Amino acid sequence: MKKLKRIPKFKSEAEERKFWRSVDSTDYVDYAGLERWTFPNLKLSSRPITIRLPESLLGKVKIKAHQQDLPYQSLIKQLIYKGLGML
């Protein structure tokens, strides 16, 4: 059995995010022992909205999303988060 590394303490969520992006999580977590959980009664925490965008802008967003292998709506959410300084 592989000896796992100790997960460090983080000062912020941003620091933790940066850490996990730069390491192989299998060095820190034994995924073989995980249990599958479901949460059937959870409700969506997001709310659908309608927003009008110029077709040219939407086209550029869709191209960028495709390049990143993301749904375009997820990319739009990421861009809004970044614009608000939340990421």
Beta strands, then each sheet from edge to edge (+ up, - down):
end
